[in-house]
Amino acid sequence: QVQLVESGGGLVQAGGSLRLSCAMSGRLFDMYAMSWFRQAPGEEREFVARTWWSNDDTVYNDLVKGRFTISKDTAKGTVYLQMNSLKPEDTAVYYCNAIRLGAVEYWGQGTQVTVSS
């Protein structure tokens, strides 16, 4: 089992920055990839960014490319999402996602990000 706990959400003005953290615990030795997703009210959950446990490759949703940066500290078992130049349309609940080898997925409980105009 893997447990994920997000933190770092909050209220910020447009143009501001936030840094989300996802603390991972449990069975991490066969982790494959970690991602951030978000879900706005009335919308479907959408992919934001992904990185892989064994290398530093990353991939981003075009909507956040150039503004958001995903990173990780494998020693600490933590994944981060640095969000700069935030826009009101970035307002959502942000979820951490982890995929283990064998395609077993885990989700955190989510953290609210609200960007005011």
C-alpha positions as CSV (number, residue, x, y, z in Angstrom):
1,Q,0.0,0.0,0.0
2,V,1.0,3.6,-0.6
3,Q,-0.3,6.6,1.2
4,L,-0.3,10.1,-0.3
5,V,-0.9,13.3,1.6
6,E,-1.1,16.6,-0.2
7,S,-0.4,20.0,1.3
8,G,0.4,23.6,0.3
9,G,-3.0,24.6,-1.2
10,G,-4.6,27.9,-0.4
11,L,-5.9,31.2,-1.6
12,V,-3.6,33.4,-3.8
13,Q,-4.1,36.3,-6.1
14,A,-3.8,36.0,-9.9
15,G,-0.1,36.1,-10.8
16,G,1.0,34.6,-7.6
17,S,2.7,31.3,-6.8
18,L,2.0,28.3,-4.6
19,R,4.0,25.1,-4.0
20,L,2.1,21.9,-3.5
21,S,3.7,18.9,-1.8
22,C,2.7,15.3,-1.8
23,A,4.2,13.2,0.9
24,M,4.4,9.5,0.0
25,S,4.7,6.6,2.4
26,G,4.5,2.9,2.4
27,R,5.6,0.7,-0.4
28,L,7.8,2.9,-2.6
29,F,10.5,0.6,-3.9
30,D,8.6,-0.3,-7.0
31,M,7.1,3.1,-7.8
32,Y,6.8,3.9,-11.4
33,A,5.4,7.5,-11.9
34,M,3.9,10.3,-9.9
35,S,1.4,12.9,-11.3
36,W,-0.7,15.8,-10.3
37,F,-4.3,16.1,-11.4
38,R,-6.9,18.7,-10.7
39,Q,-10.7,19.0,-10.7
40,A,-12.6,22.2,-10.9
41,P,-16.3,22.4,-9.7
42,G,-18.5,20.8,-12.3
43,E,-15.6,19.6,-14.4
44,E,-13.9,16.3,-14.9
45,R,-10.6,15.6,-13.3
46,E,-7.7,16.6,-15.6
47,F,-4.1,15.7,-15.9
48,V,-1.6,18.4,-14.9
49,A,1.9,17.0,-14.8
50,R,3.8,13.8,-14.4
51,T,7.4,12.7,-13.5
52,W,8.9,9.3,-13.3
53,W,10.5,7.7,-10.2
54,S,13.6,6.4,-12.0
55,N,14.5,9.5,-14.1
56,D,13.8,13.2,-14.3
57,D,11.6,13.2,-17.4
58,T,8.5,15.2,-17.1
59,V,5.3,15.9,-19.1
60,Y,2.8,18.7,-18.7
61,N,-0.7,19.7,-19.8
62,D,-0.4,22.4,-22.4
63,L,-2.5,24.7,-20.1
64,V,0.2,24.8,-17.5
65,K,3.4,24.3,-19.5
66,G,5.9,27.0,-18.7
67,R,4.1,28.0,-15.5
68,F,4.1,24.8,-13.4
69,T,7.1,22.6,-12.5
70,I,6.8,19.1,-11.1
71,S,9.8,17.7,-9.2
72,K,10.5,15.0,-6.7
73,D,12.8,14.1,-3.8
74,T,12.9,10.3,-3.8
75,A,14.9,10.3,-0.6
76,K,12.1,12.1,1.2
77,G,9.4,10.3,-0.8
78,T,7.9,13.7,-1.8
79,V,6.6,15.1,-5.0
80,Y,6.2,18.8,-5.6
81,L,4.3,21.1,-7.9
82,Q,5.6,24.6,-8.2
83,M,2.9,26.8,-9.6
84,N,3.8,30.3,-10.9
85,S,1.8,32.9,-12.7
86,L,-1.4,31.5,-11.4
87,K,-4.7,32.3,-13.1
88,P,-8.3,32.1,-11.9
89,E,-8.9,29.2,-14.2
90,D,-6.2,27.2,-12.2
91,T,-8.7,27.1,-9.3
92,A,-9.4,23.5,-8.5
93,V,-8.8,20.7,-6.0
94,Y,-5.3,19.3,-6.8
95,Y,-4.7,15.6,-6.4
96,C,-1.5,13.7,-6.1
97,N,-1.4,10.3,-8.0
98,A,1.1,7.5,-7.8
99,I,1.4,4.5,-10.1
100,R,3.3,1.4,-9.0
101,L,4.7,-1.2,-11.3
102,G,1.8,-3.4,-12.3
103,A,-0.4,-0.3,-12.9
104,V,-1.6,-0.1,-9.3
105,E,-2.8,3.5,-8.7
106,Y,-3.1,5.5,-5.5
107,W,-4.7,8.9,-4.9
108,G,-4.3,11.5,-2.2
109,Q,-7.3,13.3,-0.6
110,G,-6.7,16.6,-2.5
111,T,-5.8,20.1,-1.6
112,Q,-7.8,23.2,-2.6
113,V,-6.2,25.9,-4.7
114,T,-8.1,29.1,-5.2
115,V,-6.9,31.9,-7.4
116,S,-8.7,35.2,-7.1
117,S,-8.8,37.8,-9.9
